[in-house]
């Protein structure tokens, strides 16, 4: 399994709508509201053979109300 995070910038006034849609899709293991340049932080686990770029583009960025995303790849847990 591979772990990665996606920071999500929502269109104005749509943060809770985006977070709810993400939760309903049941693709993220954890979803948080965050402060700063992005509004939502979501943690994902995918199988090693899954292309993360395609996953984010097809499963995350397709959710209505998302203005921008930034993917953070992980490589080692401490």
GROMACS elastic network, one bead per residue, 0.5 to 0.9 nm:
[ bonds ]
;  ai    aj funct       b0    kb
    1    45     6  0.62717   500
    1    46     6  0.55333   500
    1    48     6  0.52560   500
    1    49     6  0.87473   500
    2    44     6  0.81424   500
    2    45     6  0.55174   500
    2    46     6  0.53524   500
    2    47     6  0.61089   500
    2    48     6  0.58321   500
    2    50     6  0.87742   500
    2    73     6  0.86991   500
    2    74     6  0.78106   500
    2    75     6  0.82010   500
    3    43     6  0.73165   500
    3    44     6  0.57371   500
    3    46     6  0.67037   500
    3    73     6  0.70653   500
    3    74     6  0.60242   500
    3    75     6  0.79187   500
    4    42     6  0.85489   500
    4    43     6  0.60050   500
    4    44     6  0.54376   500
    4    45     6  0.66371   500
    4    46     6  0.84532   500
    4    52     6  0.84724   500
    4    71     6  0.71654   500
    4    72     6  0.57579   500
    4    74     6  0.55277   500
    4    75     6  0.87492   500
    5    41     6  0.68311   500
    5    42     6  0.55575   500
    5    44     6  0.60166   500
    5    45     6  0.88502   500
    5    70     6  0.83472   500
    5    71     6  0.58363   500
    5    72     6  0.50686   500
    5    73     6  0.65815   500
    5    74     6  0.79280   500
    6    40     6  0.81439   500
    6    41     6  0.57907   500
    6    42     6  0.52966   500
    6    43     6  0.65829   500
    6    44     6  0.78958   500
    6    56     6  0.81527   500
    6    60     6  0.86637   500
    6    69     6  0.64874   500
    6    70     6  0.56102   500
    6    72     6  0.60829   500
    6    73     6  0.86917   500
    7    34     6  0.88715   500
    7    37     6  0.89837   500
    7    38     6  0.60026   500
    7    39     6  0.73693   500
    7    40     6  0.58266   500
    7    42     6  0.65610   500
    7    68     6  0.83647   500
    7    69     6  0.54810   500
    7    70     6  0.50529   500
    7    71     6  0.63252   500
    7    72     6  0.77722   500
    8    37     6  0.89847   500
    8    38     6  0.54884   500
    8    39     6  0.58717   500
    8    40     6  0.50140   500
    8    41     6  0.62096   500
    8    42     6  0.78544   500
    8    61     6  0.88018   500
    8    66     6  0.68123   500
    8    67     6  0.76655   500
    8    68     6  0.60015   500
    8    70     6  0.66605   500
    8    71     6  0.87777   500
    9    15     6  0.82029   500
    9    37     6  0.72189   500
    9    39     6  0.52445   500
    9    40     6  0.67925   500
    9    65     6  0.88565   500
    9    66     6  0.61017   500
    9    67     6  0.55028   500
    9    69     6  0.59885   500
    9    70     6  0.85235   500
   10    13     6  0.77981   500
   10    14     6  0.60591   500
   10    15     6  0.55167   500
   10    18     6  0.71565   500
   10    38     6  0.75138   500
   10    39     6  0.63496   500
   10    40     6  0.78667   500
   10    65     6  0.57208   500
   10    67     6  0.50825   500
   10    68     6  0.69318   500
   10    69     6  0.87592   500
   11    14     6  0.56096   500
   11    15     6  0.72197   500
   11    65     6  0.53211   500
   11    66     6  0.58796   500
   11    67     6  0.53805   500
   11    68     6  0.86308   500
   12    15     6  0.73639   500
   12    65     6  0.83477   500
   12    67     6  0.89592   500
   13    16     6  0.79069   500
   13    17     6  0.84457   500
   13    65     6  0.88714   500
   14    17     6  0.51518   500
   14    18     6  0.61001   500
   14    19     6  0.86140   500
   14    64     6  0.88965   500
   14    65     6  0.58576   500
   14    66     6  0.81071   500
   15    18     6  0.51918   500
   15    19     6  0.61528   500
   15    20     6  0.85697   500
   15    33     6  0.84544   500
   15    39     6  0.67151   500
   15    40     6  0.74368   500
   15    65     6  0.76630   500
   15    66     6  0.83783   500
   16    19     6  0.50276   500
   16    20     6  0.59918   500
   16    21     6  0.84869   500
   16    33     6  0.89430   500
   17    20     6  0.51854   500
   17    21     6  0.61655   500
   17    22     6  0.85940   500
   17    64     6  0.85531   500
   17    65     6  0.75038   500
   18    21     6  0.51228   500
   18    22     6  0.61137   500
   18    23     6  0.86029   500
   18    40     6  0.86000   500
   18    63     6  0.68946   500
   18    64     6  0.69686   500
   18    65     6  0.60273   500
   18    66     6  0.68675   500
   19    22     6  0.50814   500
   19    23     6  0.61860   500
   19    24     6  0.86266   500
   19    31     6  0.72025   500
   19    32     6  0.82963   500
   19    33     6  0.83503   500
   19    40     6  0.71943   500
   19    42     6  0.89765   500
   20    23     6  0.50532   500
   20    24     6  0.60873   500
   20    25     6  0.85927   500
   21    24     6  0.50400   500
   21    25     6  0.61687   500
   21    26     6  0.88412   500
   21    63     6  0.70223   500
   21    64     6  0.84202   500
   22    25     6  0.52081   500
   22    26     6  0.67453   500
   22    27     6  0.70922   500
   22    28     6  0.70494   500
   22    31     6  0.81257   500
   22    42     6  0.86686   500
   22    60     6  0.74780   500
   22    63     6  0.74411   500
   23    26     6  0.52949   500
   23    27     6  0.72906   500
   23    28     6  0.69125   500
   23    29     6  0.87784   500
   23    30     6  0.85811   500
   23    31     6  0.75444   500
   24    27     6  0.82606   500
   25    28     6  0.79801   500
   25    59     6  0.85029   500
   26    29     6  0.76756   500
   27    44     6  0.70219   500
   27    45     6  0.84114   500
   27    59     6  0.79083   500
   27    60     6  0.86033   500
   28    31     6  0.67898   500
   28    42     6  0.61173   500
   28    43     6  0.56366   500
   28    45     6  0.74567   500
   29    42     6  0.74348   500
   29    43     6  0.56168   500
   29    44     6  0.55939   500
   29    45     6  0.71144   500
   30    41     6  0.81638   500
   30    42     6  0.56246   500
   30    43     6  0.51664   500
   30    44     6  0.73997   500
   31    40     6  0.69593   500
   31    41     6  0.57922   500
   31    43     6  0.65558   500
   32    39     6  0.84826   500
   32    40     6  0.55837   500
   32    41     6  0.51037   500
   32    42     6  0.63325   500
   32    43     6  0.87932   500
   33    38     6  0.88361   500
   33    39     6  0.58448   500
   33    41     6  0.63736   500
   33    42     6  0.89067   500
   34    37     6  0.87841   500
   34    38     6  0.67850   500
   34    39     6  0.52132   500
   34    40     6  0.54673   500
   34    41     6  0.64994   500
   35    38     6  0.66408   500
   35    39     6  0.61705   500
   35    40     6  0.82781   500
   36    39     6  0.71138   500
   38    41     6  0.77439   500
   38    68     6  0.84471   500
   38    69     6  0.80960   500
   38    70     6  0.87396   500
   46    49     6  0.80734   500
   46    50     6  0.62707   500
   46    51     6  0.87189   500
   46    52     6  0.79089   500
   46    55     6  0.88225   500
   47    50     6  0.55511   500
   47    51     6  0.89393   500
   48    51     6  0.81267   500
   50    53     6  0.88598   500
   50    54     6  0.81379   500
   50    55     6  0.72921   500
   51    54     6  0.54898   500
   51    55     6  0.61737   500
   51    56     6  0.87712   500
   52    56     6  0.60828   500
   52    57     6  0.84598   500
   52    71     6  0.89485   500
   53    56     6  0.53287   500
   53    57     6  0.61198   500
   53    58     6  0.85085   500
   53    71     6  0.87104   500
   54    57     6  0.50415   500
   54    58     6  0.58396   500
   54    59     6  0.80513   500
   55    58     6  0.53352   500
   55    59     6  0.55156   500
   55    60     6  0.72089   500
   56    59     6  0.54655   500
   56    61     6  0.60714   500
   56    62     6  0.84580   500
   56    69     6  0.87736   500
   56    71     6  0.81281   500
   57    60     6  0.60113   500
   57    61     6  0.50686   500
   57    62     6  0.66802   500
   58    61     6  0.63323   500
   58    62     6  0.58250   500
   58    63     6  0.88728   500
   59    62     6  0.59457   500
   59    63     6  0.73368   500
   60    63     6  0.57887   500
   60    66     6  0.85069   500
   60    69     6  0.87299   500
   61    64     6  0.78754   500
   61    66     6  0.64571   500
   61    67     6  0.83564   500
   61    68     6  0.77856   500
   61    69     6  0.73543   500
   62    65     6  0.88775   500
   62    66     6  0.78377   500
   63    66     6  0.63192   500
   64    67     6  0.86948   500
   66    69     6  0.76601   500
   74    77     6  0.79468   500
